[in-house]
């Protein structure tokens, strides 16, 4: 069975993560590496150039803080 090389295992991508509800300032401090937008019914977080380990770390923090995860999606790269 072929092993993935380092290039395929550590590919960085941009992600958008949505959680239910509005979060306060202490939550924002726990995720200061992300841009956070608070909307009426949800909070949207965006991370740039994250590998899968970083994404899973953020998802673990969301779970540990007891927030309801709505959606995680990879944002397609924009043409420069």
C-alpha positions as CSV (number, residue, x, y, z in Angstrom):
1,X,0.0,0.0,0.0
2,X,1.6,3.4,-1.0
3,X,2.2,5.9,1.7
4,X,1.2,9.5,1.2
5,X,4.1,11.8,1.0
6,X,4.5,14.9,3.2
7,X,3.1,17.2,0.5
8,X,-0.3,15.4,0.5
9,X,-0.5,15.0,4.3
10,X,0.3,18.6,5.2
11,X,-1.6,20.6,2.6
12,X,-2.9,23.8,4.0
13,X,-6.4,25.1,3.1
14,X,-8.8,27.7,4.1
15,X,-11.8,26.6,6.2
16,X,-15.1,28.1,7.3
17,X,-16.6,26.7,10.6
18,X,-20.1,27.6,11.7
19,X,-21.4,27.1,15.2
20,X,-24.9,27.7,16.7
21,X,-25.4,30.9,18.6
22,X,-23.6,34.0,19.3
23,X,-20.3,33.9,21.2
24,X,-18.7,36.3,23.7
25,X,-15.3,37.9,24.0
26,X,-13.8,35.0,26.0
27,X,-14.7,32.6,23.2
28,X,-13.0,34.9,20.6
29,X,-9.8,34.9,22.7
30,X,-9.8,31.1,22.6
31,X,-9.8,31.2,18.8
32,X,-7.7,34.3,18.1
33,X,-6.0,32.6,15.2
34,X,-9.3,32.7,13.3
35,X,-11.4,35.6,11.9
36,X,-14.8,35.5,13.7
37,X,-18.1,37.0,12.5
38,X,-21.1,36.9,14.9
39,X,-24.4,36.8,13.2
40,X,-27.9,36.7,14.8
41,X,-28.2,32.9,15.0
42,X,-24.7,31.7,14.5
43,X,-21.0,32.4,14.7
44,X,-18.8,32.0,11.6
45,X,-15.1,31.4,11.9
46,X,-12.6,31.4,9.1
47,X,-9.1,30.0,9.2
48,X,-6.5,30.5,6.5
49,X,-3.7,28.1,5.5
50,X,-4.7,25.4,8.1
51,X,-3.5,21.9,7.8
52,X,-5.8,19.0,9.0
53,X,-4.1,18.9,12.4
54,X,-4.9,22.6,13.0
55,X,-8.5,22.0,11.9
56,X,-9.0,19.1,14.2
57,X,-7.5,21.1,17.1
58,X,-10.0,23.8,16.6
59,X,-12.9,21.3,16.3
60,X,-11.7,19.7,19.6
61,X,-11.8,23.2,21.3
62,X,-15.3,23.8,20.0
63,X,-16.4,20.4,21.4
64,X,-14.6,21.0,24.8
65,X,-16.4,24.4,25.2
66,X,-19.8,22.7,24.5
67,X,-20.8,24.6,21.3
68,X,-23.0,23.0,18.7
69,X,-21.1,22.6,15.4
70,X,-23.3,23.3,12.4
71,X,-20.9,23.1,9.4
72,X,-17.3,22.8,8.4
73,X,-16.3,23.4,4.8
74,X,-13.2,23.9,2.9
75,X,-13.2,27.2,1.1
76,X,-12.0,26.9,-2.5
77,X,-8.8,28.9,-3.3
78,X,-9.4,32.3,-4.9
79,X,-7.8,33.1,-8.2
80,X,-5.0,35.7,-7.8
